[in-house]
């Protein structure tokens, strides 16, 4: 067990740290924006007029992505259901609406299937290696699918320091504490000895409800971001996580 310090906050007796992926370790905003746009275009091709409202629902506005928006923090299933709800407003039945949304998502997947993972945020690799060498168990718990998490870990050769590669393939999704509890069980650690590091309110709420040792919010370059207000401490870059 080690003691972790972030700015003016200290966490004692820590055995593990669980990280979110998108927006925390992976600078994936541009990829997510492109993914959302392609999903909307594919659905709009089936149901003209639905695309623009869906972009807003996903949190996409031109070249910008809302870090608190649906596509940034929601699971694939949650995004599909939201898309289906907009389709259902056109008068189509729910099962048909789900099918149309799923086809649109699958078409976007085909277009982007050969896209490499987005870049790591600067310094992430060094921090993960440092924490792992200090004896901490490290894991990734993402709202993305498990296959994307594993692809990310393999692409950046993080397997030697990341012991948990966990995504959301079905229910439950963040902020359900069951996810964090399952992650801790898989790592073989107690929630009360585990920190959560994430860039969304869902990460923070999930970990707090699960009895985590603490929640570190991260918003690269802007630790004062309002959506991180509930975190125990907010940081602007990962190397602010220090061992004392």
TASUL-V491571 format. One line per field, one symbol per residue. ss: DSSP state (A for helix, B for strand, O for the rest). A space follows every 50 residues. Layout:
ss: ???
This chain:
ss: OBBBBBOOBBBBBBOBBBBOOBOOOBOOAAAAAAAAAAAAAAAAAAOOOO AAAAAAAAOBBOOBBOOOOAAAAOOAAAAAAAAAAAAAOOOOOAAAAAAA AAAAAAAAAAAAOOOOOOOBOOOAAAAAAAAAAOOOBBBBBOOOOAAAAA AAAAAOOOOOOOOBBBOOOOOOOOOOAAAAAAAAAAAOOOAAABBBBBOO AAAAAAAAAOOOOBBBBBOOOOOOOAAAOOOOBBBOOAAAOBBO
